[in-house]
Protein backbone atom coordinates (compact mmCIF):
# COMPACT_ATOMS: atom_id res chain seq x y z
CA UNK A 1 0.00 0.00 0.00
CA UNK A 2 2.82 2.42 0.76
CA UNK A 3 4.04 2.02 -2.83
CA UNK A 4 0.79 3.62 -3.99
CA UNK A 5 1.85 6.86 -2.32
CA UNK A 6 5.31 6.90 -3.91
CA UNK A 7 5.68 9.82 -6.29
CA UNK A 8 7.09 8.83 -9.66
CA UNK A 9 9.33 11.50 -11.12
CA UNK A 10 10.54 11.78 -14.67
CA UNK A 11 13.18 14.00 -16.15
CA UNK A 12 12.15 16.92 -18.30
CA UNK A 13 8.52 17.90 -17.91
CA UNK A 14 7.44 19.52 -14.62
CA UNK A 15 4.76 17.71 -12.59
CA UNK A 16 1.12 18.46 -13.43
CA UNK A 17 0.30 18.85 -9.73
CA UNK A 18 2.52 21.37 -7.90
CA UNK A 19 4.57 20.04 -4.96
CA UNK A 20 2.61 22.01 -2.35
CA UNK A 21 -0.65 20.43 -3.59
CA UNK A 22 0.98 16.99 -3.61
CA UNK A 23 2.00 17.52 0.01
CA UNK A 24 -1.51 18.66 0.95
CA UNK A 25 -2.93 15.49 -0.63
CA UNK A 26 -0.45 13.31 1.24
CA UNK A 27 -1.24 15.05 4.53
CA UNK A 28 -4.97 14.64 4.03
CA UNK A 29 -4.58 10.95 3.17
CA UNK A 30 -2.69 10.44 6.43
CA UNK A 31 -5.66 11.79 8.39
CA UNK A 32 -8.12 9.26 9.76
CA UNK A 33 -11.03 10.91 7.93
CA UNK A 34 -9.22 11.28 4.60
CA UNK A 35 -11.37 12.58 1.76
CA UNK A 36 -15.12 12.19 1.80
CA UNK A 37 -15.56 12.48 -1.96
CA UNK A 38 -13.90 12.88 -5.33
CA UNK A 39 -15.23 16.45 -5.36
CA UNK A 40 -13.22 17.24 -2.22
CA UNK A 41 -10.02 15.91 -3.84
CA UNK A 42 -10.73 17.84 -7.05
CA UNK A 43 -11.30 21.04 -5.10
CA UNK A 44 -7.95 20.67 -3.35
CA UNK A 45 -6.11 20.02 -6.63
CA UNK A 46 -7.79 22.82 -8.59
CA UNK A 47 -8.16 25.53 -5.95
CA UNK A 48 -5.53 24.49 -3.42
CA UNK A 49 -8.05 24.52 -0.58
Residue pairs with C-beta under 8 A, 6 or more apart in sequence:
5 26
5 29
7 22
9 15
15 22
17 25
17 45
20 48
21 44
21 45
21 48
24 44
24 48
25 41
25 44
25 45
28 34
28 35
28 44
29 35
35 41
43 49
